[in-house]
Amino acid sequence: MESPLPLHVCHVNNLSVILNKLHAFLHCIAIALLIYYRASYLLQETRAISIIPWLLVFASELLLSFIWLLGRAYLWRPVSRTVFPERLPEDDKLPAIDVFICTADPEKEPTFGVMNTVLSAMALDYPVDKLHVYLSDDGGSPITLRGMREAFRFAKWWIPFCRRYRIKTICPQAYFSEAESDENFGDSEFVTEKRKIKEKYEMFEEHVMKAVEDGEYGNSRNHSTIIEQIIQDTSGENETIRQADLVEMPLLVYVSREKSPEHLHHFKGGALNVLLRVSGVISNSPYILGLDCDMYCNDPTSARQAMCFHLDPKTSSSLAFVQFPQKFHNFNEHDIYDGSLRSGYRLQWPGMDGLKGPFLTGTGHYIKRESLYGNFKNKGIDLAELKDTFGESNLFIKSLHQSYEHKNVNGENLSNVLQQETEVLASCSYEHQTKWGEEVGFSYQSVSEDFFTGFILHCKGWTSTYFDPSRPQFLGTSTTNLNDVLIQGIRWASGLIDVSISRFCPLLYGPSRMSLLLSMCYGEMSLFPLLYCLPLWCLVTLPQLCLLNGIPLYPEVSSPFFMVFSFIFLSAICKHLQEVISTGGSVYTWRNEQRIWMIKSVTSHFYGSMDAIMKLLGLRKASFLPTNKVLDNEQVKRYEMGQFDFQTSSVFLVPMVSLMILNVAALVCGVIRMIAVGNWDKLFAQVLLSLYILIINFAIVEGMIVRKDKGRISPSAILLSSVFFVTFLFFGSIILI
């Protein structure tokens, strides 16, 4: 018999593999020579300068070399993939899918945008009786529940329209705002139908906005459980709806778990685990699509594309999840804050895909439910042990051993028994003395629950797949102002460092449970906030401080080792530029990424790392701030013009501005010293370093001196930074002496 045609194929870019390994080899040789130069100086009996700045700079160079070495694992075997969804089995043989959408704060995550995400998920090109959408509302807001009811009412028109005319942009807000013409534009029936649907959409928007204006936000920290299956309601309809359209609707469920100040709720990880349990006794689909509330489905075929991997007989048994990239609809060609996350989704994730799979990202993944339930099947059928692991719900434990079975007829409310059971599963106390968040479900070890959960899955032997098709499957809202970027960066950095300084440190816990290269990838991702912020702080202060005092830290221009340092510097820059150009970027993209890397390293990565260390020492409790999804028109305008918006806290501004003042002073004094004293060859490298930092970060200097608009750096922040600079200069000079 002939073997069936494959559902997907994998492509290895052999040329990239060869070039990456050649560059890594040459760069390693240069690093070895740098270490030899630094070490030989330390072994000298007499030294011309103070040993403290030399040691600190050497330590910084070692840390940067170490994190660079870990990052080579991403480039070891990058792959890309092609799928063939037309080879999937018939619809009646496809597995069911549950969709999990999480929202927490209707003020920062506008309800109308969340409802558009819900509608896009309901409109996926998948059998409607096998598609179930769950919204977790951690804010417990009546506004969100009312928005769900309005969304379901509009979905009765939207979903049939999308299916009848094969609409590709299935998010109504995106569909009615895009300028491109429809393929069916010449069809008069389509034009009439579209006009009618747009009227329904505008009515839906009006109702939701009215609910927001008139409603109350509720108490997000203290509220009881609310679980409601949104059902058909034809009351108030002025037009007859086809009976077929009434039937063909995915299941839609609103879940607001109980929250109390006396109980830990574990942020998004806790919300996801409640959805896991509640959906387990309602629909119990074997696969789950996880979405952020602002990350709408942009292509109706993502589920079928994911099934090309999950249903592959060669990989299905060990495949935990299929990860799609996060892409955004609101960043422009400037992308001054690196909102596209180019490095991650164009280099790191494809690289890990060649090493058993990428990280789990908090949105845009199709994950196998079984992978989140641990190894309970290997423990036998002891009921007491299952209850110790999963809790006291007999109905949920029963669902562990059952294949998918739709227990509820769409259009009817949940039965009383099922309603009571789901409320128990969503209660504050249900997880007490169970293994939820430890051995089963999404992990509570870190506020970056996605990263750590994916790491544990890989440690248990599961694999993952990354797929990046030409049309973005999911589109979200990227941060478009500096304040939100840095606050988000603190949360991400804190979550990653949580993992790296725990007993689950990937470099210690991983190698015996996964390949060394995959452990290096996880190690680089979990450590990079700390291992970049410490060296960056040293390298943007110590060489400049020494330059002000006429102390050389680098080889003379005439020394052979000057070429070693120059090669390492240019090698790193050129490699980054090559990666940017090869993934569709430009020199401006490279400049923007260099700048935001420096800014984040000395601000959000530093604060996030300190936050994680303080939590470890018990000096601070874990916290989670949702990223603000509300757009400010003035900030958006500045972003579109490619201008930084410096309307942020002094906690962020003072480090940035102080370092700019220091580098300006070092550059000016260094040039004067080279001209006056004539020892330009000894200080040239430090002058060049300050010049490079100022060129890359000219936007900060511009915000201090040139700009007069509202988004400039305020005079009070500049004054405070000047005081900080003088204080640092005073104490730094004492240390050097």
Solvent accessible surface area in square Angstrom, and as a share of the most:
residue,aa,sasa,rsa
1,M,244,1.09
2,E,166,0.74
3,S,97,0.62
4,P,115,0.72
5,L,124,0.62
6,P,67,0.42
7,L,19,0.09
8,H,24,0.11
9,V,49,0.28
10,C,56,0.33
11,H,84,0.38
12,V,50,0.29
13,N,81,0.41
14,N,102,0.52
15,L,121,0.60
16,S,35,0.22
17,V,20,0.11
18,I,109,0.55
19,L,92,0.46
20,N,16,0.08
21,K,77,0.32
22,L,96,0.48
23,H,34,0.15
24,A,18,0.14
25,F,126,0.52
26,L,83,0.41
27,H,6,0.03
28,C,53,0.31
29,I,79,0.40
30,A,6,0.05
31,I,19,0.10
32,A,58,0.45
33,L,77,0.38
34,L,10,0.05
35,I,64,0.33
36,Y,135,0.51
37,Y,39,0.15
38,R,0,0.00
39,A,37,0.28
40,S,41,0.26
41,Y,27,0.10
42,L,41,0.20
43,L,148,0.73
44,Q,87,0.39
45,E,170,0.76
46,T,115,0.67
47,R,104,0.38
48,A,103,0.79
49,I,29,0.15
50,S,34,0.22
51,I,55,0.28
52,I,80,0.41
53,P,1,0.00
54,W,9,0.03
55,L,79,0.39
56,L,76,0.38
57,V,0,0.00
58,F,20,0.09
59,A,47,0.36
60,S,3,0.02
61,E,19,0.08
62,L,72,0.36
63,L,57,0.28
64,L,42,0.21
65,S,22,0.14
66,F,83,0.34
67,I,3,0.01
68,W,34,0.12
69,L,82,0.41
70,L,8,0.04
71,G,7,0.07
72,R,45,0.17
73,A,0,0.00
74,Y,8,0.03
75,L,16,0.08
76,W,115,0.40
77,R,99,0.36
78,P,23,0.14
79,V,8,0.05
80,S,66,0.43
81,R,48,0.18
82,T,53,0.31
83,V,19,0.11
84,F,43,0.18
85,P,42,0.26
86,E,134,0.60
87,R,85,0.31
88,L,19,0.09
89,P,54,0.34
90,E,127,0.57
91,D,65,0.33
92,D,110,0.57
93,K,147,0.62
94,L,4,0.02
95,P,24,0.15
96,A,1,0.01
97,I,0,0.00
98,D,0,0.00
99,V,0,0.00
100,F,2,0.01
101,I,0,0.00
102,C,16,0.10
103,T,8,0.05
104,A,32,0.25
105,D,39,0.20
106,P,20,0.12
107,E,106,0.48
108,K,66,0.28
109,E,15,0.07
110,P,52,0.33
111,T,6,0.03
112,F,8,0.04
113,G,27,0.26
114,V,4,0.03
115,M,0,0.00
116,N,2,0.01
117,T,1,0.01
118,V,0,0.00
119,L,0,0.00
120,S,0,0.00
121,A,0,0.00
122,M,0,0.00
123,A,3,0.03
124,L,0,0.00
125,D,53,0.27
126,Y,1,0.00
127,P,19,0.12
128,V,27,0.16
129,D,86,0.45
130,K,26,0.11
131,L,0,0.00
132,H,1,0.00
133,V,0,0.00
134,Y,0,0.00
135,L,0,0.00
136,S,2,0.02
137,D,1,0.00
138,D,12,0.06
139,G,1,0.01
140,G,9,0.09
141,S,1,0.01
142,P,78,0.49
143,I,3,0.01
144,T,4,0.02
145,L,20,0.10
146,R,94,0.34
147,G,0,0.00
148,M,0,0.00
149,R,102,0.37
150,E,20,0.09
151,A,0,0.00
152,F,3,0.01
153,R,75,0.27
154,F,7,0.03
155,A,0,0.00
156,K,2,0.01
157,W,27,0.10
158,W,0,0.00
159,I,1,0.00
160,P,15,0.10
161,F,1,0.00
162,C,5,0.03
163,R,77,0.28
164,R,84,0.31
165,Y,24,0.09
166,R,207,0.76
167,I,10,0.05
168,K,113,0.48
169,T,8,0.05
170,I,1,0.00
171,C,1,0.01
172,P,0,0.00
173,Q,76,0.34
174,A,18,0.14
175,Y,8,0.03
176,F,33,0.14
177,S,87,0.56
178,E,61,0.27
179,A,110,0.85
180,E,114,0.51
181,S,93,0.60
182,D,28,0.14
183,E,155,0.69
184,N,49,0.25
185,F,135,0.56
186,G,80,0.77
187,D,60,0.31
188,S,87,0.56
189,E,108,0.48
190,F,1,0.00
191,V,44,0.25
192,T,78,0.45
193,E,29,0.13
194,K,57,0.24
195,R,139,0.51
196,K,62,0.26
197,I,1,0.00
198,K,85,0.36
199,E,97,0.43
200,K,30,0.13
201,Y,17,0.06
202,E,88,0.39
203,M,97,0.43
204,F,6,0.03
205,E,56,0.25
206,E,115,0.51
207,H,65,0.29
208,V,0,0.00
209,M,80,0.36
210,K,106,0.45
211,A,1,0.01
212,V,43,0.25
213,E,139,0.62
214,D,87,0.45
215,G,32,0.31
216,E,134,0.60
217,Y,84,0.32
218,G,46,0.44
219,N,85,0.43
220,S,50,0.32
221,R,182,0.66
222,N,80,0.41
223,H,30,0.14
224,S,77,0.50
225,T,25,0.14
226,I,69,0.35
227,I,7,0.04
228,E,48,0.21
229,Q,4,0.02
230,I,5,0.03
231,I,53,0.27
232,Q,41,0.18
233,D,61,0.31
234,T,71,0.41
235,S,80,0.51
236,G,77,0.74
237,E,43,0.19
238,N,149,0.76
239,E,76,0.34
240,T,132,0.77
241,I,20,0.10
242,R,139,0.51
243,Q,131,0.58
244,A,59,0.46
245,D,18,0.09
246,L,33,0.17
247,V,103,0.59
248,E,82,0.37
249,M,4,0.02
250,P,0,0.00
251,L,3,0.01
252,L,0,0.00
253,V,0,0.00
254,Y,1,0.00
255,V,1,0.01
256,S,0,0.00
257,R,14,0.05
258,E,59,0.26
259,K,16,0.07
260,S,21,0.14
261,P,93,0.58
262,E,143,0.64
263,H,82,0.37
264,L,151,0.75
265,H,59,0.26
266,H,59,0.26
267,F,49,0.20
268,K,37,0.16
269,G,2,0.02
270,G,2,0.02
271,A,3,0.03
272,L,13,0.07
273,N,0,0.00
274,V,6,0.04
275,L,0,0.00
276,L,0,0.00
277,R,1,0.00
278,V,0,0.00
279,S,0,0.00
280,G,0,0.00
281,V,0,0.00
282,I,0,0.00
283,S,0,0.00
284,N,8,0.04
285,S,0,0.00
286,P,44,0.28
287,Y,16,0.06
288,I,1,0.01
289,L,0,0.00
290,G,4,0.04
291,L,3,0.02
292,D,40,0.21
293,C,5,0.03
294,D,23,0.12
295,M,3,0.01
296,Y,21,0.08
297,C,0,0.00
298,N,11,0.06
299,D,12,0.06
300,P,17,0.11
301,T,43,0.25
302,S,0,0.00
303,A,0,0.00
304,R,40,0.15
305,Q,16,0.07
306,A,0,0.00
307,M,0,0.00
308,C,0,0.00
309,F,1,0.00
310,H,0,0.00
311,L,49,0.24
312,D,13,0.07
313,P,112,0.70
314,K,184,0.78
315,T,53,0.31
316,S,26,0.17
317,S,100,0.64
318,S,44,0.28
319,L,3,0.02
320,A,0,0.00
321,F,1,0.00
322,V,0,0.00
323,Q,0,0.00
324,F,0,0.00
325,P,8,0.05
326,Q,28,0.13
327,K,53,0.23
328,F,26,0.11
329,H,94,0.42
330,N,32,0.16
331,F,71,0.30
332,N,31,0.16
333,E,145,0.65
334,H,68,0.30
335,D,16,0.08
336,I,4,0.02
337,Y,5,0.02
338,D,26,0.13
339,G,10,0.10
340,S,27,0.18
341,L,43,0.21
342,R,17,0.06
343,S,42,0.27
344,G,11,0.10
345,Y,11,0.04
346,R,109,0.40
347,L,31,0.16
348,Q,31,0.14
349,W,24,0.08
350,P,21,0.13
351,G,0,0.00
352,M,0,0.00
353,D,5,0.03
354,G,11,0.11
355,L,18,0.09
356,K,130,0.55
357,G,0,0.00
358,P,0,0.00
359,F,5,0.02
360,L,3,0.01
361,T,12,0.07
362,G,12,0.12
363,T,1,0.00
364,G,2,0.02
365,H,7,0.03
366,Y,0,0.00
367,I,0,0.00
368,K,18,0.07
369,R,9,0.03
370,E,75,0.33
371,S,2,0.01
372,L,4,0.02
373,Y,8,0.03
374,G,17,0.16
375,N,78,0.40
376,F,5,0.02
377,K,119,0.50
378,N,127,0.65
379,K,76,0.32
380,G,41,0.40
381,I,150,0.76
382,D,77,0.40
383,L,95,0.47
384,A,67,0.52
385,E,69,0.31
386,L,8,0.04
387,K,44,0.19
388,D,88,0.46
389,T,5,0.03
390,F,0,0.00
391,G,1,0.01
392,E,123,0.55
393,S,6,0.04
394,N,93,0.48
395,L,53,0.26
396,F,0,0.00
397,I,8,0.04
398,K,117,0.50
399,S,4,0.03
400,L,13,0.06
401,H,97,0.43
402,Q,63,0.28
403,S,97,0.62
404,Y,63,0.24
405,E,97,0.44
406,H,59,0.27
407,K,67,0.28
408,N,14,0.07
409,V,99,0.57
410,N,41,0.21
411,G,28,0.27
412,E,97,0.43
413,N,101,0.52
414,L,14,0.07
415,S,61,0.40
416,N,120,0.62
417,V,112,0.64
418,L,15,0.07
419,Q,46,0.20
420,Q,121,0.54
421,E,36,0.16
422,T,0,0.00
423,E,67,0.30
424,V,79,0.45
425,L,0,0.00
426,A,1,0.00
427,S,26,0.17
428,C,29,0.18
429,S,67,0.43
430,Y,19,0.07
431,E,37,0.16
432,H,136,0.61
433,Q,154,0.68
434,T,17,0.10
435,K,67,0.28
436,W,8,0.03
437,G,5,0.04
438,E,131,0.59
439,E,82,0.37
440,V,4,0.03
441,G,12,0.12
442,F,4,0.02
443,S,9,0.06
444,Y,44,0.17
445,Q,74,0.33
446,S,9,0.06
447,V,17,0.10
448,S,15,0.09
449,E,10,0.04
450,D,28,0.14
451,F,11,0.05
452,F,7,0.03
453,T,5,0.03
454,G,0,0.00
455,F,0,0.00
456,I,27,0.14
457,L,7,0.03
458,H,6,0.03
459,C,16,0.10
460,K,82,0.35
461,G,52,0.50
462,W,37,0.13
463,T,29,0.17
464,S,5,0.03
465,T,10,0.06
466,Y,9,0.03
467,F,10,0.04
468,D,51,0.27
469,P,22,0.14
470,S,119,0.77
471,R,71,0.26
472,P,38,0.24
473,Q,6,0.03
474,F,2,0.01
475,L,23,0.11
476,G,0,0.00
477,T,26,0.15
478,S,9,0.06
479,T,16,0.09
480,T,9,0.05
481,N,13,0.07
482,L,0,0.00
483,N,40,0.21
484,D,17,0.09
485,V,5,0.03
486,L,0,0.00
487,I,56,0.29
488,Q,31,0.14
489,G,4,0.04
490,I,44,0.22
491,R,39,0.14
492,W,92,0.32
493,A,2,0.01
494,S,4,0.02
495,G,0,0.00
496,L,15,0.07
497,I,0,0.00
498,D,20,0.10
499,V,0,0.00
500,S,7,0.05
501,I,51,0.26
502,S,22,0.14
503,R,185,0.68
504,F,24,0.10
505,C,14,0.09
506,P,0,0.00
507,L,45,0.23
508,L,147,0.73
509,Y,44,0.17
510,G,0,0.00
511,P,55,0.34
512,S,97,0.63
513,R,109,0.40
514,M,25,0.11
515,S,56,0.36
516,L,119,0.59
517,L,44,0.22
518,L,3,0.01
519,S,1,0.00
520,M,29,0.13
521,C,0,0.00
522,Y,0,0.00
523,G,0,0.00
524,E,13,0.06
525,M,23,0.10
526,S,0,0.00
527,L,24,0.12
528,F,43,0.18
529,P,0,0.00
530,L,28,0.14
531,L,16,0.08
532,Y,44,0.17
533,C,0,0.00
534,L,71,0.35
535,P,0,0.00
536,L,10,0.05
537,W,54,0.19
538,C,30,0.18
539,L,27,0.14
540,V,9,0.05
541,T,10,0.06
542,L,23,0.11
543,P,0,0.00
544,Q,0,0.00
545,L,4,0.02
546,C,0,0.00
547,L,0,0.00
548,L,29,0.14
549,N,60,0.31
550,G,21,0.21
551,I,29,0.15
552,P,37,0.23
553,L,1,0.00
554,Y,28,0.11
555,P,6,0.04
556,E,64,0.29
557,V,47,0.27
558,S,95,0.61
559,S,28,0.18
560,P,107,0.67
561,F,49,0.21
562,F,26,0.11
563,M,130,0.58
564,V,18,0.10
565,F,26,0.11
566,S,28,0.18
567,F,87,0.36
568,I,30,0.15
569,F,71,0.29
570,L,99,0.49
571,S,12,0.08
572,A,47,0.36
573,I,27,0.14
574,C,75,0.45
575,K,23,0.10
576,H,33,0.15
577,L,53,0.27
578,Q,85,0.38
579,E,25,0.11
580,V,0,0.00
581,I,89,0.45
582,S,73,0.47
583,T,16,0.10
584,G,73,0.71
585,G,21,0.20
586,S,46,0.29
587,V,87,0.50
588,Y,152,0.58
589,T,30,0.17
590,W,33,0.11
591,R,75,0.28
592,N,5,0.03
593,E,13,0.06
594,Q,21,0.09
595,R,11,0.04
596,I,6,0.03
597,W,76,0.27
598,M,18,0.08
599,I,3,0.01
600,K,31,0.13
601,S,0,0.00
602,V,8,0.04
603,T,0,0.00
604,S,0,0.00
605,H,14,0.06
606,F,58,0.24
607,Y,56,0.21
608,G,0,0.00
609,S,0,0.00
610,M,62,0.28
611,D,18,0.09
612,A,1,0.01
613,I,55,0.28
614,M,79,0.35
615,K,35,0.15
616,L,113,0.56
617,L,118,0.58
618,G,62,0.60
619,L,125,0.62
620,R,112,0.41
621,K,180,0.76
622,A,52,0.41
623,S,55,0.35
624,F,55,0.23
625,L,98,0.49
626,P,23,0.15
627,T,15,0.09
628,N,52,0.27
629,K,36,0.15
630,V,69,0.40
631,L,87,0.43
632,D,67,0.35
633,N,131,0.67
634,E,90,0.40
635,Q,35,0.16
636,V,34,0.20
637,K,133,0.56
638,R,22,0.08
639,Y,6,0.02
640,E,102,0.46
641,M,111,0.49
642,G,26,0.25
643,Q,55,0.25
644,F,4,0.02
645,D,3,0.02
646,F,3,0.01
647,Q,66,0.29
648,T,23,0.13
649,S,50,0.32
650,S,51,0.33
651,V,84,0.48
652,F,10,0.04
653,L,6,0.03
654,V,18,0.10
655,P,13,0.08
656,M,3,0.01
657,V,0,0.00
658,S,4,0.03
659,L,12,0.06
660,M,10,0.04
661,I,34,0.17
662,L,3,0.01
663,N,0,0.00
664,V,63,0.36
665,A,27,0.21
666,A,0,0.00
667,L,33,0.16
668,V,76,0.44
669,C,52,0.31
670,G,0,0.00
671,V,58,0.33
672,I,104,0.53
673,R,74,0.27
674,M,28,0.12
675,I,138,0.70
676,A,81,0.63
677,V,99,0.57
678,G,46,0.44
679,N,35,0.18
680,W,130,0.46
681,D,36,0.19
682,K,82,0.35
683,L,0,0.00
684,F,68,0.29
685,A,21,0.16
686,Q,1,0.01
687,V,12,0.07
688,L,76,0.38
689,L,38,0.19
690,S,0,0.00
691,L,71,0.35
692,Y,35,0.13
693,I,7,0.04
694,L,19,0.09
695,I,104,0.53
696,I,3,0.02
697,N,3,0.01
698,F,113,0.47
699,A,15,0.12
700,I,3,0.01
701,V,22,0.12
702,E,56,0.25
703,G,0,0.00
704,M,33,0.15
705,I,114,0.58
706,V,91,0.52
707,R,20,0.07
708,K,161,0.68
709,D,51,0.27
710,K,131,0.56
711,G,0,0.00
712,R,82,0.30
713,I,2,0.01
714,S,44,0.28
715,P,87,0.55
716,S,78,0.50
717,A,3,0.02
718,I,42,0.21
719,L,123,0.61
720,L,90,0.45
721,S,0,0.00
722,S,37,0.24
723,V,85,0.49
724,F,94,0.39
725,F,26,0.11
726,V,92,0.53
727,T,62,0.36
728,F,66,0.27
729,L,51,0.25
730,F,123,0.51
731,F,118,0.49
732,G,6,0.06
733,S,27,0.17
734,I,95,0.48
735,I,104,0.53
736,L,12,0.06
737,I,176,0.89
